[in-house]
Amino acid sequence: MSEFDPQDLNLTQVRRLLRRHFPDRHLMVRSDGAMRQFTITGLHQIGLLVVALGFFGWVTYATAALVWMDDILSAKNERIDDARDAYKALLAEVGVYKEKVVEVTHSLQGNHAEFNRLLGTGESGQAAGPPVAPEGAGNGAAAGVAGGQDADFLKEQKRYDRERQTLMAQLATLQQGMEDLSKAKVLLTDFDGIELEMRKVVLQRDLALAENQDLLKKIRSMESTLLDMKDAQKRLVDRFGKMAQQRIGALEEDLSATGLDVASLLRRKGKRFQPVGGQGGPFLPVELPAIEDEPARDSLDRLNERLDRWGMLNALIFDLPLAAPLATSYRINSPFGVREDPVNGRLSRHEGLDMGAPMDTPVSATGPGKVVYAGWRGRYGRVVEIDHGMGLSTRYAHLRTIKVQLGQSVGRGDVIGALGNSGRSTGPHLHYEVRVNGNPRNPTVFLKAGKNVFEG
């Protein structure tokens, strides 16, 4: 058999790949006693795959983002701790600077008092003159005393200048420390803002974790639902398979009651069974989805075999003469088999069934076939014979009128004539025969089988 698919003739390479890797999936669901079939197209499968990949991508991204955020938070926390330690150190230095300021202030006050003393400022507030030599001393002695005092003054002044420079340097250092402290405060303020942002990031991380948990719960719920649907479908397939097997058994039992070799008839018909009305349309191949579950695959295989068997039996039933020739109520005037002849009273073999009904009651074909005789036949009166194939034929005798022609094809239920009293007959009735390979069979079992299969 050729594997060429006409449907793929005008498809692009991409569409062919998509059709090969994403074939349509078919699901059967039984609801309220009715079978429903759902088809998941390749586009739907691609959409579900994209959603699944997007979800798992989001989970992966969120996980990586959480790890990255944890690293950032750890680094920020270390920086905040370092800044706090630096701030504490600056506070300690500020305390030291305060103590130095107090010490330098006391030193300045002492130097100022010493400087005033050297300038000769007294408690009265009057400036003292230059030092005076004792009486009786010469000018040289006076000059020597004055020169010694000036030298001491210069030494004190230089010491004062040095202390003053040292104090100014300490004040400059203190000022620099205060500036560093101000910068530290600004830095801590920035860290407060960073800490706030980090708290926001942590909150977002917690929200992402909660969202991931919800998504995981939904995935587990969807997986559980899919498993339930899978189990329900398997149970449905098994139940439908059992129903099909029961129906097949009932049909075979009813058909076997007619004495027909059902297996032989099915072999003769084979694949020639065709539904009524014909079929047609372009060939659009369907690639059934692969079923990985072996029990489910076995169940579907058994179900398909039973459905095929059921379809063949239904097609066979349609071709068999199983319907009643009279649509209205009737009575059995004379059964099939040995009987007392209604004309001469002697025992005779009756190869049909006499069905009593009013004159002109419509007579219908009991199955599809071809008219092989339509006319007068001696003691049968007006007769119609129909060949149903497979060696089966039916005969309708004692008709008042015939409404079909030789060679005409008829279906089950088509009117072929009207009930009458023609030929060797004692009153209006229909003589109905069923023959298999030319041998008469009891029409009653065919009528009973037809009632079971058509009404069951």
C-alpha positions as CSV (number, residue, x, y, z in Angstrom):
1,M,0.0,0.0,0.0
2,S,1.4,3.4,-0.9
3,E,2.2,5.7,2.0
4,F,1.7,8.9,-0.1
5,D,-0.6,11.4,1.7
6,P,-2.4,13.7,-0.8
7,Q,-3.1,16.1,2.1
8,D,0.6,16.8,2.5
9,L,1.0,17.7,-1.2
10,N,0.6,21.5,-0.7
11,L,2.0,21.7,2.8
12,T,5.3,23.4,3.6
13,Q,8.2,21.5,5.2
14,V,7.5,23.3,8.5
15,R,3.8,22.2,8.4
16,R,4.8,18.7,7.6
17,L,7.2,18.6,10.6
18,L,4.5,20.0,12.8
19,R,2.0,17.4,11.6
20,R,4.5,14.6,12.1
21,H,5.5,15.6,15.7
22,F,2.2,17.1,16.8
23,P,-0.5,14.9,15.4
24,D,-4.1,15.4,16.4
25,R,-5.1,13.7,19.6
26,H,-8.6,12.2,20.0
27,L,-10.3,11.7,23.4
28,M,-13.6,9.8,23.9
29,V,-15.7,10.8,26.9
30,R,-19.0,9.3,28.0
31,S,-21.4,11.7,29.5
32,D,-25.1,11.0,30.4
33,G,-25.1,7.8,28.3
34,A,-23.7,9.5,25.2
35,M,-20.3,9.2,23.6
36,R,-18.4,12.4,22.9
37,Q,-15.2,12.7,21.1
38,F,-12.8,15.6,21.6
39,T,-9.9,16.4,19.3
40,I,-6.8,18.2,20.5
41,T,-5.3,19.6,17.3
42,G,-1.6,20.2,16.7
43,L,-1.9,23.9,17.3
44,H,-3.5,23.3,20.7
45,Q,-0.7,20.9,21.6
46,I,1.9,23.5,20.5
47,G,0.1,26.1,22.6
48,L,0.1,23.9,25.6
49,L,3.8,23.1,25.0
50,V,4.6,26.8,24.8
51,V,2.7,27.5,28.0
52,A,4.5,24.7,29.8
53,L,7.9,25.9,28.5
54,G,7.0,29.4,29.6
55,F,6.0,28.2,33.0
56,F,9.1,26.2,33.5
57,G,11.2,29.0,32.2
58,W,9.6,31.4,34.6
59,V,10.2,28.9,37.5
60,T,13.9,28.6,36.4
61,Y,14.2,32.4,36.1
62,A,12.5,33.0,39.4
63,T,14.8,30.5,41.1
64,A,17.9,32.1,39.6
65,A,16.6,35.5,40.5
66,L,16.0,34.4,44.1
67,V,19.6,33.1,44.3
68,W,20.9,36.3,42.8
69,M,18.8,38.4,45.2
70,D,20.1,36.4,48.2
71,D,23.7,37.2,47.1
72,I,22.9,40.8,46.7
73,L,21.2,40.9,50.1
74,S,24.2,39.3,51.7
75,A,26.6,41.8,50.1
76,K,24.3,44.8,51.1
77,N,24.1,43.5,54.6
78,E,27.9,43.2,54.8
79,R,28.2,46.8,53.6
80,I,25.6,48.0,56.1
81,D,27.5,46.2,58.9
82,D,30.8,47.8,57.8
83,A,29.2,51.2,57.6
84,R,27.7,50.8,61.1
85,D,31.1,49.7,62.5
86,A,32.7,52.8,60.8
87,Y,30.0,55.0,62.3
88,K,30.7,53.6,65.8
89,A,34.4,54.2,65.2
90,L,33.8,57.8,64.2
91,L,31.6,58.4,67.3
92,A,34.5,57.1,69.4
93,E,36.9,59.4,67.6
94,V,34.5,62.3,68.1
95,G,34.6,61.6,71.9
96,V,38.4,61.6,71.8
97,Y,38.4,64.9,69.8
98,K,36.1,66.5,72.4
99,E,38.5,65.6,75.1
100,K,41.3,67.0,73.1
101,V,39.4,70.2,72.5
102,V,38.8,70.6,76.3
103,E,42.5,69.9,76.9
104,V,43.7,72.4,74.2
105,T,41.2,75.0,75.6
106,H,42.7,74.7,79.1
107,S,46.2,74.8,77.5
108,L,45.3,78.1,75.7
109,Q,43.9,79.6,78.8
110,G,47.1,78.8,80.7
111,N,49.3,80.1,77.9
112,H,47.3,83.3,77.7
113,A,47.7,83.8,81.4
114,E,51.4,83.1,81.2
115,F,51.8,85.5,78.3
116,N,50.0,88.2,80.2
117,R,52.3,87.6,83.2
118,L,55.4,87.9,81.0
119,L,54.1,91.2,79.6
120,G,54.0,92.5,83.1
121,T,50.3,92.9,83.4
122,G,49.4,93.2,87.2
123,E,46.3,92.8,89.1
124,S,45.8,96.5,89.1
125,G,45.7,96.6,85.3
126,Q,48.7,99.0,84.9
127,A,51.5,98.0,82.6
128,A,54.9,97.6,84.3
129,G,58.0,99.2,82.9
130,P,61.1,97.5,81.9
131,P,62.9,95.8,84.8
132,V,65.0,98.2,87.0
133,A,68.4,97.3,88.3
134,P,69.0,97.7,92.0
135,E,70.4,100.9,93.4
136,G,74.1,101.3,93.3
137,A,74.4,99.1,90.3
138,G,75.9,100.4,87.2
139,N,74.5,100.8,83.7
140,G,76.1,97.6,82.6
141,A,74.3,95.6,85.3
142,A,71.0,97.2,84.4
143,A,71.5,96.3,80.7
144,G,72.4,92.7,81.6
145,V,69.2,92.3,83.5
146,A,67.1,93.8,80.8
147,G,68.8,91.6,78.2
148,G,68.1,88.4,80.2
149,Q,64.4,89.3,80.6
150,D,64.0,89.8,76.8
151,A,65.5,86.5,76.1
152,D,63.1,84.7,78.4
153,F,60.2,86.5,76.8
154,L,61.2,85.5,73.3
155,K,61.5,81.8,74.5
156,E,58.0,82.0,75.9
157,Q,56.6,83.6,72.8
158,K,58.1,80.9,70.6
159,R,56.8,78.2,72.9
160,Y,53.3,79.8,72.7
161,D,53.5,79.9,68.9
162,R,54.4,76.2,68.7
163,E,51.6,75.3,71.0
164,R,49.3,77.5,69.0
165,Q,50.3,75.8,65.7
166,T,49.9,72.4,67.3
167,L,46.4,73.4,68.6
168,M,45.5,74.7,65.1
169,A,46.6,71.4,63.6
170,Q,44.5,69.5,66.1
171,L,41.5,71.7,65.3
172,A,42.0,71.0,61.6
173,T,42.1,67.3,62.3
174,L,39.0,67.6,64.4
175,Q,37.3,69.5,61.6
176,Q,38.2,66.8,59.1
177,G,36.9,64.1,61.5
178,M,33.6,66.0,61.8
179,E,33.4,66.2,58.0
180,D,34.0,62.5,57.8
181,L,31.3,61.9,60.4
182,S,28.9,64.0,58.3
183,K,29.7,61.9,55.3
184,A,29.2,58.8,57.3
185,K,25.8,60.0,58.3
186,V,24.9,60.6,54.7
187,L,26.2,57.2,53.8
188,L,24.1,55.7,56.6
189,T,21.1,57.6,55.3
190,D,21.8,56.1,51.8
191,F,22.1,52.7,53.4
192,D,18.7,53.2,55.1
193,G,17.2,53.7,51.6
194,I,19.1,50.7,50.3
195,E,17.8,48.7,53.2
196,L,14.3,49.8,52.4
197,E,14.8,48.7,48.7
198,M,16.2,45.4,49.9
199,R,13.1,44.9,52.0
200,K,11.0,45.5,48.9
201,V,13.1,43.0,47.0
202,V,12.7,40.4,49.8
203,L,8.9,41.0,49.8
204,Q,8.9,40.5,46.0
205,R,10.9,37.4,46.4
206,D,8.5,36.1,49.0
207,L,5.6,36.9,46.7
208,A,7.4,35.1,43.9
209,L,7.9,32.1,46.1
210,A,4.2,32.1,47.1
211,E,3.2,32.4,43.4
212,N,5.5,29.5,42.5
213,Q,3.9,27.4,45.2
214,D,0.5,28.2,43.9
215,L,1.6,27.3,40.3
216,L,3.1,24.0,41.6
217,K,-0.2,23.2,43.3
218,K,-2.1,23.9,40.1
219,I,0.3,21.7,38.1
220,R,-0.2,18.8,40.6
221,S,-3.9,19.3,40.4
222,M,-3.8,19.3,36.6
223,E,-1.7,16.1,36.7
224,S,-4.2,14.5,39.0
225,T,-7.0,15.5,36.7
226,L,-5.3,14.1,33.7
227,L,-4.7,10.8,35.5
228,D,-8.4,10.7,36.5
229,M,-9.4,11.4,32.9
230,K,-7.0,8.7,31.7
231,D,-8.5,6.2,34.2
232,A,-12.1,7.3,33.3
233,Q,-11.3,6.9,29.6
234,K,-9.9,3.4,30.1
235,R,-12.9,2.4,32.1
236,L,-15.2,3.9,29.4
237,V,-13.3,1.9,26.7
238,D,-13.6,-1.3,28.7
239,R,-17.2,-0.8,29.4
240,F,-18.0,0.1,25.8
241,G,-16.0,-3.0,24.7
242,K,-18.1,-5.2,27.0
243,M,-21.3,-3.6,25.7
244,A,-20.1,-4.2,22.1
245,Q,-19.2,-7.8,22.9
246,Q,-22.6,-8.4,24.5
247,R,-24.4,-6.9,21.5
248,I,-22.2,-9.0,19.1
249,G,-23.1,-12.1,21.1
250,A,-26.8,-11.3,21.0
251,L,-26.7,-10.6,17.2
252,E,-24.8,-13.8,16.4
253,E,-27.2,-15.8,18.6
254,D,-30.3,-14.3,16.8
255,L,-28.8,-14.9,13.4
256,S,-27.7,-18.5,14.3
257,A,-31.3,-19.2,15.3
258,T,-32.2,-18.8,11.6
259,G,-30.0,-21.7,10.7
260,L,-27.6,-19.5,8.7
261,D,-23.9,-20.0,8.8
262,V,-23.0,-16.5,10.0
263,A,-19.2,-17.0,9.8
264,S,-19.5,-18.2,6.2
265,L,-21.7,-15.3,5.3
266,L,-19.3,-12.8,6.8
267,R,-16.4,-14.4,4.9
268,R,-18.4,-14.2,1.6
269,K,-19.2,-10.5,2.2
270,G,-15.8,-9.6,3.6
271,K,-14.9,-6.0,3.0
272,R,-17.7,-5.5,0.5
273,F,-20.0,-4.2,3.2
274,Q,-21.0,-0.6,2.4
275,P,-23.4,1.7,4.4
276,V,-26.7,2.6,2.8
277,G,-26.6,5.8,0.8
278,G,-23.0,5.5,-0.3
279,Q,-19.9,7.3,0.9
280,G,-17.3,9.6,-0.6
281,G,-15.1,12.6,-0.4
282,P,-11.3,13.3,-0.6
283,F,-8.9,11.0,1.1
284,L,-7.7,12.8,4.3
285,P,-5.5,10.4,6.2
286,V,-5.5,10.5,10.0
287,E,-2.5,9.6,12.0
288,L,-3.9,8.2,15.3
289,P,-2.0,9.3,18.4
290,A,0.5,6.8,19.9
291,I,-0.7,5.3,23.2
292,E,2.2,4.6,25.6
293,D,0.1,2.9,28.2
294,E,0.1,-0.8,27.2
295,P,-3.2,-1.7,29.0
296,A,-5.0,1.2,27.4
297,R,-3.6,0.3,24.0
298,D,-4.7,-3.3,24.4
299,S,-8.2,-2.2,25.5
300,L,-8.5,0.1,22.4
301,D,-7.3,-2.8,20.2
302,R,-9.9,-5.1,21.6
303,L,-12.5,-2.4,21.2
304,N,-11.6,-1.7,17.6
305,E,-11.8,-5.5,16.8
306,R,-15.2,-5.7,18.4
307,L,-16.5,-2.6,16.6
308,D,-15.3,-4.0,13.3
309,R,-17.1,-7.3,14.1
310,W,-20.2,-5.3,15.1
311,G,-20.1,-3.3,11.9
312,M,-19.8,-6.4,9.8
313,L,-22.8,-8.0,11.6
314,N,-24.9,-4.9,11.2
315,A,-24.1,-4.8,7.5
316,L,-25.0,-8.5,7.2
317,I,-28.2,-7.9,9.1
318,F,-29.1,-5.1,6.7
319,D,-28.7,-7.5,3.7
320,L,-30.7,-10.3,5.3
321,P,-34.5,-10.6,4.9
322,L,-35.4,-10.2,8.5
323,A,-38.3,-7.7,8.4
324,A,-42.0,-8.6,8.4
325,P,-43.7,-8.4,4.9
326,L,-46.8,-6.9,6.4
327,A,-46.5,-3.6,8.3
328,T,-50.0,-3.9,9.8
329,S,-51.1,-6.5,12.3
330,Y,-51.6,-10.0,10.9
331,R,-52.3,-13.5,12.1
332,I,-50.6,-16.8,11.3
333,N,-53.2,-18.9,9.5
334,S,-50.9,-21.7,8.7
335,P,-47.4,-22.3,10.0
336,F,-44.3,-23.7,8.3
337,G,-44.0,-27.5,8.1
338,V,-46.4,-30.4,7.8
339,R,-50.1,-29.5,7.9
340,E,-53.5,-30.6,6.8
341,D,-54.2,-29.2,3.3
342,P,-56.9,-26.5,3.5
343,V,-58.5,-27.7,0.2
344,N,-58.5,-31.5,0.3
345,G,-57.8,-32.1,4.0
346,R,-54.8,-34.4,3.3
347,L,-51.3,-34.1,5.0
348,S,-49.0,-31.9,3.0
349,R,-45.7,-30.1,3.3
350,H,-46.1,-26.3,3.7
351,E,-42.9,-24.5,2.7
352,G,-43.9,-21.1,3.8
353,L,-46.0,-19.1,6.2
354,D,-49.6,-18.0,5.6
355,M,-50.2,-14.6,7.1
356,G,-53.8,-13.4,7.2
357,A,-54.8,-9.7,6.8
358,P,-57.4,-7.6,5.0
359,M,-57.5,-7.5,1.2
360,D,-55.2,-5.0,-0.4
361,T,-52.9,-4.8,2.6
362,P,-49.5,-3.5,1.4
363,V,-46.9,-6.2,1.0
364,S,-43.2,-5.0,1.5
365,A,-39.9,-6.5,0.7
366,T,-38.3,-8.0,3.9
367,G,-34.8,-7.1,2.8
368,P,-32.8,-5.4,0.0
369,G,-32.4,-7.3,-3.3
370,K,-33.4,-7.7,-6.9
371,V,-36.7,-8.8,-8.3
372,V,-36.1,-12.1,-10.2
373,Y,-39.8,-13.0,-10.9
374,A,-42.9,-10.9,-11.0
375,G,-46.1,-12.4,-12.5
376,W,-48.5,-15.4,-12.4
377,R,-47.1,-18.8,-11.3
378,G,-49.8,-21.5,-11.4
379,R,-51.2,-22.3,-8.0
380,Y,-49.2,-19.5,-6.3
381,G,-51.2,-17.0,-8.2
382,R,-49.5,-13.7,-8.6
383,V,-46.0,-14.0,-7.2
384,V,-42.9,-11.8,-6.6
385,E,-39.5,-13.4,-5.9
386,I,-36.6,-11.3,-4.7
387,D,-32.9,-12.5,-4.7
388,H,-31.1,-11.0,-1.7
389,G,-27.7,-12.5,-2.5
390,M,-25.6,-14.9,-0.5
391,G,-28.0,-17.7,-1.6
392,L,-31.0,-16.1,0.1
393,S,-34.3,-15.4,-1.6
394,T,-37.9,-14.6,-0.6
395,R,-41.2,-15.4,-2.3
396,Y,-44.6,-13.5,-1.9
397,A,-47.6,-15.4,-3.3
398,H,-51.4,-15.0,-3.8
399,L,-51.0,-11.2,-4.4
400,R,-53.9,-9.3,-5.8
401,T,-51.6,-6.7,-7.5
402,I,-47.9,-6.5,-8.3
403,K,-46.2,-3.1,-8.1
404,V,-42.6,-4.0,-9.2
405,Q,-41.0,-5.2,-12.4
406,L,-38.5,-7.9,-13.3
407,G,-34.9,-6.8,-12.6
408,Q,-35.9,-3.9,-10.3
409,S,-33.8,-3.3,-7.2
410,V,-35.8,-2.9,-4.0
411,G,-34.9,-2.0,-0.4
412,R,-36.2,-3.2,2.9
413,G,-39.8,-1.9,3.4
414,D,-40.4,-1.0,-0.3
415,V,-44.0,-2.0,-1.3
416,I,-43.9,-4.7,-4.0
417,G,-47.6,-5.5,-4.1
418,A,-51.0,-5.9,-2.4
419,L,-52.3,-8.9,-0.4
420,G,-54.9,-10.9,-2.3
421,N,-56.5,-14.3,-3.0
422,S,-55.1,-15.3,-6.4
423,G,-54.1,-18.9,-7.2
424,R,-55.0,-21.9,-5.0
425,S,-56.3,-20.1,-2.0
426,T,-59.3,-20.2,0.3
427,G,-59.2,-16.5,1.2
428,P,-57.2,-13.3,1.4
429,H,-53.7,-14.0,2.8
430,L,-50.0,-13.8,2.0
431,H,-48.0,-16.9,1.4
432,Y,-44.4,-15.9,2.5
433,E,-41.3,-18.1,1.9
434,V,-37.6,-17.8,2.8
435,R,-35.2,-20.0,0.9
436,V,-31.5,-20.6,1.4
437,N,-29.7,-22.0,-1.6
438,G,-33.1,-23.0,-3.0
439,N,-34.1,-24.9,0.2
440,P,-37.1,-23.6,2.2
441,R,-36.5,-22.3,5.7
442,N,-39.0,-21.5,8.5
443,P,-39.8,-17.8,8.0
444,T,-40.9,-17.5,11.7
445,V,-37.3,-17.7,12.9
446,F,-36.3,-14.9,10.5
447,L,-39.2,-12.8,11.7
448,K,-38.2,-13.4,15.3
449,A,-34.6,-12.6,14.7
450,G,-35.5,-9.4,12.8
451,K,-37.7,-8.3,15.7
452,N,-34.8,-8.9,18.2
453,V,-32.1,-7.1,16.2
454,F,-34.3,-4.2,14.9
455,E,-36.1,-3.6,18.2
456,G,-33.3,-4.7,20.6
